[in-house]
Amino acid sequence: MDGVAEPPVVADHLEEVVPGVFHWSAANPRIGGTQSASHAVRTESGETVLIDPIRLVDEALDRLAPVTAIVLTAATHQRASWRYRKVFGAAVFLPKGSRTTEEKPDEQYGAGDVLPGPLEAVHTPGPEDPHYALLRRETPSVLFCPDLVQVENDELALVPGEYQDDPDEARRSIERLLELPFEVLCLDHGSPLTNDPKTALRTLLAEPTGP
């Protein structure tokens, strides 16, 4: 949804969603001012994994060091990944089958792979085929969901069809996510949902889709 080039925005602060999971965001002019959000997971060993990172002010970024891995959920979420690979010497992980990216990733992954974090790769086609959610099973369990749903005017909404290769498949991907064990839902476009996100997803899916 963000496009390929690094967004011309820098988030000005960092929030801890639940222990060990961090969120930052900024309004992205390339997608009409919609929030582009990023996350980080701190491992038990004290290392940090960035997920679809946009730029973050240096003083906040310093709080996340050492960063040892950067995971992209899709090629459209390259954002500041290559910048931060240079800064931290971190390995970049990209879905298998992705379109050509600005730089070559260090690793590629597929459905069911366990990535640094640890994060489990969950295939969520619809926006494009090489598109993945990431599940952190550690309590509290967190699902990182990229371009299926977003927060719009403080309400959960489907990502518009214009950003989807197959909107019907995207809807089926959301339905499959409900089978996963998660307590917190983190989005690439909007604030995290920490209070019963599964009910919010079911309510969204129950809404009429138009004539």
C-alpha positions as CSV (number, residue, x, y, z in Angstrom):
1,M,0.0,0.0,0.0
2,D,2.9,2.4,0.7
3,G,4.5,2.0,-2.6
4,V,8.2,1.2,-3.2
5,A,10.2,4.3,-2.3
6,E,11.0,5.3,1.3
7,P,8.2,7.5,2.6
8,P,9.3,11.2,3.1
9,V,8.2,11.1,6.8
10,V,9.9,10.6,10.2
11,A,7.9,9.4,13.2
12,D,8.5,11.6,16.2
13,H,8.0,9.2,19.1
14,L,7.9,5.5,20.1
15,E,5.2,3.7,22.1
16,E,5.3,0.4,23.9
17,V,2.1,-1.5,23.0
18,V,2.7,-4.4,25.4
19,P,6.0,-5.4,27.0
20,G,8.6,-6.0,24.3
21,V,6.4,-4.7,21.4
22,F,6.8,-1.2,20.1
23,H,4.9,1.0,17.7
24,W,5.5,4.2,15.8
25,S,3.7,6.0,12.9
26,A,3.4,9.1,10.8
27,A,1.0,10.5,8.2
28,N,2.2,9.4,4.8
29,P,1.5,11.9,2.0
30,R,2.0,9.3,-0.7
31,I,-1.1,7.5,0.4
32,G,-3.3,10.5,1.0
33,G,-2.1,11.2,4.6
34,T,-3.1,7.7,5.9
35,Q,-0.9,6.6,8.8
36,S,2.0,4.4,7.9
37,A,2.8,2.4,11.1
38,S,5.8,0.3,12.1
39,H,6.6,-2.1,14.9
40,A,9.5,-3.6,16.7
41,V,9.8,-6.8,18.8
42,R,12.5,-7.2,21.5
43,T,13.6,-10.7,22.0
44,E,14.4,-12.5,25.3
45,S,18.1,-12.0,24.5
46,G,17.6,-8.2,24.3
47,E,18.0,-7.9,20.5
48,T,15.3,-6.1,18.4
49,V,13.5,-7.0,15.2
50,L,12.0,-4.2,13.1
51,I,8.8,-4.8,11.1
52,D,8.1,-2.7,8.0
53,P,10.0,0.3,9.5
54,I,9.4,3.9,8.5
55,R,12.0,6.3,9.8
56,L,12.0,7.2,13.5
57,V,13.7,10.1,15.2
58,D,17.2,9.1,16.3
59,E,16.6,9.5,20.1
60,A,13.7,7.1,19.9
61,L,15.5,4.7,17.5
62,D,18.4,4.5,20.0
63,R,16.0,2.9,22.5
64,L,15.6,-0.1,20.1
65,A,19.3,-0.9,19.7
66,P,20.7,-3.4,19.1
67,V,18.7,-4.1,15.9
68,T,19.7,-7.5,14.4
69,A,16.9,-8.2,11.9
70,I,14.3,-6.3,9.7
71,V,11.3,-8.2,8.5
72,L,9.2,-7.0,5.5
73,T,5.6,-8.3,5.2
74,A,5.6,-7.4,1.5
75,A,7.8,-5.7,-1.1
76,T,5.5,-2.6,-0.9
77,H,6.7,-2.1,2.7
78,Q,10.4,-1.6,2.1
79,R,10.1,1.9,3.6
80,A,13.4,2.7,5.5
81,S,14.6,-0.9,5.7
82,W,17.6,-0.4,3.5
83,R,18.6,2.7,5.5
84,Y,18.4,0.8,8.7
85,R,20.2,-2.2,7.3
86,K,23.2,0.2,6.8
87,V,22.8,1.8,10.2
88,F,22.6,-1.5,12.2
89,G,24.1,-4.1,10.0
90,A,20.8,-6.0,10.4
91,A,19.6,-8.7,8.0
92,V,16.5,-8.0,5.9
93,F,13.9,-10.7,5.4
94,L,11.6,-10.6,2.4
95,P,8.7,-12.9,1.3
96,K,9.7,-15.5,-1.4
97,G,8.3,-14.6,-4.8
98,S,8.3,-10.8,-4.1
99,R,8.8,-8.3,-6.9
100,T,12.3,-6.9,-7.3
101,T,13.2,-4.6,-4.4
102,E,15.5,-1.6,-4.2
103,E,18.2,-3.7,-2.7
104,K,18.6,-7.5,-2.4
105,P,17.3,-9.0,0.8
106,D,19.6,-11.1,3.0
107,E,17.0,-13.8,3.5
108,Q,13.7,-14.9,2.0
109,Y,10.8,-16.7,3.8
110,G,7.6,-18.5,3.2
111,A,4.5,-19.7,5.0
112,G,5.1,-21.3,8.4
113,D,8.7,-20.1,8.6
114,V,9.8,-18.9,12.0
115,L,11.6,-15.6,11.7
116,P,13.7,-13.7,14.3
117,G,11.4,-12.4,17.1
118,P,10.4,-15.2,17.1
119,L,7.7,-14.4,14.5
120,E,5.7,-17.0,12.6
121,A,5.0,-16.2,8.9
122,V,1.3,-16.4,8.0
123,H,0.5,-16.2,4.3
124,T,-2.2,-13.6,3.7
125,P,-2.7,-13.2,-0.1
126,G,-5.1,-10.5,-1.5
127,P,-3.1,-7.3,-1.5
128,E,-0.7,-9.3,-3.5
129,D,0.3,-13.0,-3.3
130,P,3.7,-12.6,-1.5
131,H,2.0,-10.9,1.5
132,Y,2.3,-12.0,5.1
133,A,1.1,-11.4,8.6
134,L,3.4,-12.2,11.5
135,L,2.4,-14.0,14.7
136,R,4.2,-13.6,18.0
137,R,2.9,-16.4,20.2
138,E,4.6,-15.2,23.4
139,T,2.1,-13.9,25.9
140,P,0.5,-11.5,25.3
141,S,0.2,-12.9,21.8
142,V,0.4,-10.3,19.0
143,L,-0.5,-10.5,15.3
144,F,1.1,-8.0,13.0
145,C,-1.2,-7.5,10.0
146,P,-0.1,-5.4,7.0
147,D,-2.5,-4.4,4.2
148,L,-5.8,-6.2,5.0
149,V,-7.3,-3.8,7.5
150,Q,-6.6,-0.3,8.7
151,V,-7.8,2.2,11.2
152,E,-9.8,5.0,9.5
153,N,-11.4,7.8,11.5
154,D,-10.8,5.8,14.7
155,E,-12.7,2.8,13.2
156,L,-11.4,-0.5,11.8
157,A,-11.9,-0.7,8.1
158,L,-10.9,-2.8,5.1
159,V,-8.0,-1.6,3.1
160,P,-9.6,-0.1,-0.1
161,G,-9.9,-2.4,-3.1
162,E,-7.7,-0.1,-5.2
163,Y,-4.7,-1.3,-3.1
164,Q,-5.6,-5.0,-3.5
165,D,-4.8,-7.4,-6.3
166,D,-7.8,-9.6,-5.2
167,P,-10.2,-8.0,-2.6
168,D,-12.1,-11.3,-2.3
169,E,-9.0,-13.2,-1.4
170,A,-8.0,-10.5,1.0
171,R,-11.3,-11.0,2.8
172,R,-10.7,-14.7,3.0
173,S,-7.3,-14.0,4.5
174,I,-8.9,-12.0,7.2
175,E,-11.3,-14.8,8.0
176,R,-8.3,-17.2,8.3
177,L,-6.6,-14.9,10.7
178,L,-9.5,-15.3,13.2
179,E,-8.3,-18.9,13.6
180,L,-5.0,-17.8,15.0
181,P,-4.3,-17.2,18.8
182,F,-3.7,-13.5,19.3
183,E,-4.7,-10.9,21.9
184,V,-3.3,-7.8,20.2
185,L,-3.6,-6.7,16.6
186,C,-0.9,-4.4,15.2
187,L,-1.5,-2.8,11.8
188,D,0.7,-1.2,9.1
189,H,-1.9,1.6,8.8
190,G,-3.3,2.7,12.1
191,S,-3.0,2.3,15.9
192,P,-2.8,-1.2,17.5
193,L,-6.0,-2.8,18.8
194,T,-5.4,-4.1,22.3
195,N,-9.0,-4.7,23.4
196,D,-10.6,-7.8,21.9
197,P,-9.4,-7.3,18.3
198,K,-11.1,-10.5,17.1
199,T,-14.5,-9.1,17.8
200,A,-13.6,-6.0,15.9
201,L,-12.6,-8.1,12.9
202,R,-15.7,-10.2,13.1
203,T,-17.9,-7.1,13.2
204,L,-16.0,-5.7,10.2
205,L,-16.6,-8.8,8.2
206,A,-20.3,-8.8,9.1
207,E,-20.8,-5.4,7.6
208,P,-22.4,-5.1,4.1
209,T,-19.9,-4.9,1.3
210,G,-22.1,-2.9,-1.1
211,P,-24.7,-3.7,-3.7
